[in-house]
Amino acid sequence: MIRPQTAIHNGFIAVGLLAGLFYNFQIAMAGGGWTGNGGDHLRDQQNAWFLGTEPVSYCVLRAPDFPLGDTEIDQMIESALSDWRIFFHKYSLDESTIGKNPRLGIFPDHQARGLSLNFKKIPTCPQEPAEEVVFLFGVTTPVIDEAIQHGAQNSIGLAVRKDYNHQTYRSGGYVWTKTFTSDPGRIKHVLLHELGHVFGMKHDSVYVMDSRVADLVDPSRGTRIISKPLLVAIESPNWKYAFRPGEIFSLTWEAPESAFRIPWQIKEDLRLSATDTYSATFSFKEKFTQFGLYAFNLDIESPGHEKTSLTLYMNRIDVSEAQSYSPGVFTRYKIHSSTPKESWFFQGLDNQSIPRSFIGYVNIGTRRYAAVLHYIHGPTLRIFGTQEGQWWGLPKAE
């Protein structure tokens, strides 16, 4: 969903019956998302649209004046789908399934399911999508018009689906892109964002899912326009989906040092100059299961290529945060315990990501400094200067 300017925070609106069907509106607002909910469970608005091995059928409708032709659009859709498959494979989410573990919850039919990643184009669009995805380029439908009318007036893209089908776990809908530019890169960036929602990816879970993305791709509304190298990128050098061993995150900051208020004791221990540009890389090293500790590497490099390597030892603050960014499904599951029962809850496909909030310490020279790490739009690291009683937040690049 591409962000309109209206600031509505986590609200829900009910929409009218359209041709006998209710639709869910997934529209990104400033600071969060809302769903026009036609009667199903409020927590399923971010469900992955399709689970299972059966291919997803899709079709395309294009306005005559849309700046890209049919062939370009077909190639762009296939490229965007391929990009997401590569992403899911990188994090083993293409092989992960849910609904199979009696302890975590199984589907009522006892069949485990994963993301549907195979798509096939059909020549004719249905009058109403049931289990299909209809891509709209510069074209609207009554469903899209309804969504725009109910708060998405400034949207440049939407992912709108029917009520979630809690029997088949397959719910079709529309992926709409407005005619807002002739730049193929910006159009594809919007398409990638919307497809992310089809796959159950949440806002701010990874770079392309930035909730501010409309301001970043539309030159008419934003001041921070995405640079060419980062257009059509699902992950940026500093904002990836999750920590993985050896995964490198890039950090860079420039003089003057006063702009970042580096505590003098930290600056002295790190031998930082007030007039130089520094680069840094940050990575997850390993987990010490016995002690519940996570180790991270921080390498700071000066213009003369002198490198200072530090190790941070951190305890998790909230283990549930990793699951909160995972694609998955909120639905009804059976739990096998002493008394088998059914419950409604969310299961995520990502069982490997580590938490996103930590507190711990780092040794710099002979001193030990407190450190806090949050994974928000990439890693945000702060180190506490005890002498000044002041936190130093390492600046980061996009």
Sequence and secondary structure as in RCSB ss.txt:
>XXXX:A:sequence
MIRPQTAIHNGFIAVGLLAGLFYNFQIAMAGGGWTGNGGDHLRDQQNAWFLGTEPVSYCVLRAPDFPLGDTEIDQ
MIESALSDWRIFFHKYSLDESTIGKNPRLGIFPDHQARGLSLNFKKIPTCPQEPAEEVVFLFGVTTPVIDEAIQH
GAQNSIGLAVRKDYNHQTYRSGGYVWTKTFTSDPGRIKHVLLHELGHVFGMKHDSVYVMDSRVADLVDPSRGTRI
ISKPLLVAIESPNWKYAFRPGEIFSLTWEAPESAFRIPWQIKEDLRLSATDTYSATFSFKEKFTQFGLYAFNLDI
ESPGHEKTSLTLYMNRIDVSEAQSYSPGVFTRYKIHSSTPKESWFFQGLDNQSIPRSFIGYVNIGTRRYAAVLHY
IHGPTLRIFGTQEGQWWGLPKAE
>XXXX:A:secstr
    SS   S EE    BTTB EEEEEEETTEEEEE SSS GGGTTS SBBSSS EEEEEEE TT SS HHHHHH
HHHHHHHHHHHHHHHTTTTT  BSEETTTEE TT   B B   EEE SS  SS SSEEEEEES   HHHHHHHHT
T TT SEEEEEES  TTTSB  EEEEE S  S HHHHHHHHHHHHHHHTT  TTSSGGG TTHHHHH TTT SS 
  GGGTT SS SS  SS  BT EEEEEE S GGGTT  HHHHHHHT  TT  EEEEEEEEEEETTTTEEEEEEEE
E TT  EEEEEEEEEES TTHHHHTS EEEEEEEE SSS EEEEEEEES  S   SEEEEEEEETTEEEEEEEEE
SSSEEEEEEETTTTEEEE     
